[in-house]
Amino acid sequence: MLAVGLRLANIGCKNAFAALGKGQTSILGRKCSNTTDGKTTINILNQEPDAPLMVDSYSQLGFRLNNGISVIGPMVIFPKTLLSWNIGGAEDISVESLSLFFVLEPKIDILIIGLGERGKKLDPKVVTELRRYGTNVEMLSTDAACATFNFLNAEKRSVAGALIPPKISHVTYEDLAASQHRSGKLFELSDELEKR
């Protein structure tokens, strides 16, 4: 799974994270020359108490949220609510599949649609219909949509996300290292890495 949507504030020093153990991270305040009070702070938005729902990671199967819930398949997410979305892919998005967003009161400020992979487009008739109802729409790849939803949600905007898991996920060395760290096998190389 790929991690998405962490926002850091007042970064002024390197090595601001300190590992405590399996699955735990501590934020250190460090003295730096570029801060006025002598301390640097970092806020990881999706780990704050009483945080709204945020997408921590995604894969081809679905999504993992900041409260530990895993969602299989497409989903509709609001700041405090989560719904399974009964569509197969971006090609199935229609006015009917988005009808929920036409009846919401109060209306949302923006609907973020995660279409899966980069380069996918939504039918222009659907976009026109959404805008006719006064709904602002942003169509992005799923990775960008998750990060955008998390950011707007953290700013307490009235936002909703309609997210489709991508068919292909690109794994980076950082993703592999994070996975190995969680499993306690940080210093073991996988067969895939040894072949490279």
Phi and psi in degrees as a GROMACS rama.xvg file:
@    title "Ramachandran Plot"
@    xaxis  label "Phi"
@    yaxis  label "Psi"
@TYPE xy
-99.4606  136.003  LEU-2
-82.3231  140.374  ALA-3
-139.387  154.997  VAL-4
76.8373  29.2255  GLY-5
-91.1272  132.109  LEU-6
-117.231  129.427  ARG-7
-111.437  142.624  LEU-8
-123.192  146.031  ALA-9
56.9156  45.1034  ASN-10
-78.2318  118.945  ILE-11
-133.209  -6.79186  GLY-12
-134.605  152.39  CYS-13
-80.8615  163.685  LYS-14
58.4206  48.659  ASN-15
-80.3968  -13.0022  ALA-16
-101.843  143.649  PHE-17
-130.128  124.4  ALA-18
-75.342  132.51  ALA-19
-102.587  -30.7042  LEU-20
169.196  -172.502  GLY-21
-58.5867  119.143  LYS-22
77.373  3.47485  GLY-23
-117.741  142.03  GLN-24
-135.072  139.101  THR-25
-112.25  147.128  SER-26
-102.001  126.869  ILE-27
-101.139  137.98  LEU-28
-90.0116  122.599  GLY-29
-117.969  148.458  ARG-30
-77.9109  128.767  LYS-31
-136.459  153.805  CYS-32
-76.9234  -17.5092  SER-33
-96.6897  8.55103  ASN-34
-114.771  147.578  THR-35
-76.2975  -34.7441  THR-36
-94.2161  1.55626  ASP-37
85.901  2.35062  GLY-38
-129.13  146.545  LYS-39
-110.658  135  THR-40
-121.13  149.816  THR-41
-130.252  131.318  ILE-42
-111.549  121.418  ASN-43
-96.9144  106.661  ILE-44
-60.1154  -39.7052  LEU-45
-80.3698  4.04318  ASN-46
-114.917  5.86776  GLN-47
-76.6696  146.953  GLU-48
-61.9632  144.167  PRO-49
59.9159  26.2408  ASP-50
-70.5381  146.246  ALA-51
-67.3783  167.81  PRO-52
-60.3819  133.791  LEU-53
-139.52  154.586  MET-54
-88.3174  116.786  VAL-55
-82.6573  -41.2292  ASP-56
-159.22  168.123  SER-57
-146.197  161.724  TYR-58
-148.936  -172.434  SER-59
-66.7296  -21.8974  GLN-60
-86.9326  -30.1685  LEU-61
164.813  -143.935  GLY-62
-134.644  152.443  PHE-63
-119.378  130.447  ARG-64
-99.1964  166.471  LEU-65
-66.9642  -17.8454  ASN-66
-92.5832  8.00015  ASN-67
93.3014  -7.51661  GLY-68
-74.8417  135.723  ILE-69
-106.477  134.453  SER-70
-114.094  126.939  VAL-71
-96.4028  125.93  ILE-72
87.8455  -174.677  GLY-73
-62.0399  150.935  PRO-74
-144.912  158.926  MET-75
-113.513  127.606  VAL-76
-126.267  135.402  ILE-77
-118.509  173.095  PHE-78
-55.9348  -32.9147  PRO-79
-127.438  5.19336  LYS-80
-136.781  149.457  THR-81
-135.872  134.696  LEU-82
-131.535  143.768  LEU-83
-75.5815  141.117  SER-84
-113.758  116.857  TRP-85
-85.9232  70.9039  ASN-86
-135.081  157.185  ILE-87
-88.7836  -34.4798  GLY-88
-171.935  -175.241  GLY-89
-60.1038  -32.1696  ALA-90
-67.7702  -17.0905  GLU-91
-90.7986  -4.70206  ASP-92
-71.0574  123.869  ILE-93
-136.674  176.598  SER-94
-60.5381  -38.8281  VAL-95
-65.9314  -41.288  GLU-96
-69.6869  -17.6759  SER-97
-107.615  11.351  LEU-98
-61.3704  -26.2808  SER-99
-54.1743  -39.5443  LEU-100
-73.4674  -14.0226  PHE-101
-80.9323  -23.4266  PHE-102
-105.68  -0.419923  VAL-103
-66.4355  138.496  LEU-104
-134.47  123.613  GLU-105
-70.9987  156.132  PRO-106
-64.4587  148.548  LYS-107
-78.1046  153.125  ILE-108
-69.9598  -41.689  ASP-109
-153.032  142.317  ILE-110
-108.657  121.941  LEU-111
-99.3821  118.262  ILE-112
-106.782  119.575  ILE-113
-94.7207  109.178  GLY-114
-87.8854  6.92952  LEU-115
99.106  -114.917  GLY-116
-81.7058  163.801  GLU-117
-65.8846  146.729  ARG-118
92.3347  -8.43953  GLY-119
-76.3556  146.324  LYS-120
-122.039  154.386  LYS-121
-100.291  147.828  LEU-122
-56.3  126.226  ASP-123
-57.5681  -28.1278  PRO-124
-64.3826  -36.9692  LYS-125
-67.2399  -44.0492  VAL-126
-62.8075  -43.4737  VAL-127
-60.7117  -42.2587  THR-128
-66.1645  -41.5256  GLU-129
-61.2437  -44.546  LEU-130
-68.2412  -30.9991  ARG-131
-62.6046  -32.7406  ARG-132
-84.8048  2.56488  TYR-133
83.2135  20.191  GLY-134
-98.939  121.906  THR-135
-75.252  135.715  ASN-136
-126.035  136.372  VAL-137
-125.41  120.39  GLU-138
-105.845  121.138  MET-139
-138.6  169.536  LEU-140
-66.9011  159.705  SER-141
-60.3648  -39.7473  THR-142
-63.3108  -43.9284  ASP-143
-69.3962  -35.5613  ALA-144
-65.8524  -41.0599  ALA-145
-62.3265  -46.716  CYS-146
-63.9149  -41.0467  ALA-147
-66.3024  -43.8542  THR-148
-59.0206  -47.9432  PHE-149
-59.1089  -43.8091  ASN-150
-63.8232  -49.5927  PHE-151
-66.1455  -37.0168  LEU-152
-64.9995  -39.9845  ASN-153
-65.8933  -28.1133  ALA-154
-85.003  8.34905  GLU-155
62.9422  32.0782  LYS-156
-79.6291  155.523  ARG-157
-82.4551  94.6778  SER-158
-129.259  151.644  VAL-159
-136.06  151.235  ALA-160
-123.6  133.649  GLY-161
-115.018  103.97  ALA-162
-118.585  132.856  LEU-163
-112.062  128.77  ILE-164
-62.9294  141.504  PRO-165
-70.3899  152.308  PRO-166
-75.3993  -25.3384  LYS-167
-129.489  129.023  ILE-168
-113.021  133.789  SER-169
-95.8311  121.24  HIS-170
-98.1891  132.877  VAL-171
-103.905  169.847  THR-172
-60.5257  -34.9241  TYR-173
-64.4277  -39.4019  GLU-174
-63.3861  -43.3993  ASP-175
-63.76  -42.1991  LEU-176
-64.2783  -41.4952  ALA-177
-64.0946  -40.5505  ALA-178
-65.0972  -43.7734  SER-179
-65.566  -36.3151  GLN-180
-63.265  -43.8358  HIS-181
-62.5635  -35.1844  ARG-182
-89.4434  -0.857179  SER-183
78.8163  16.4227  GLY-184
-117.829  45.4062  LYS-185
-62.7842  -34.294  LEU-186
-99.3123  12.6715  PHE-187
-100.884  129.372  GLU-188
-88.357  137.99  LEU-189
-79.6721  162.247  SER-190
-59.5446  -35.1209  ASP-191
-63.4171  -41.8929  GLU-192
-70.9791  -34.4828  LEU-193
-68.7496  -26.2925  GLU-194
-73.8874  -23.3634  LYS-195
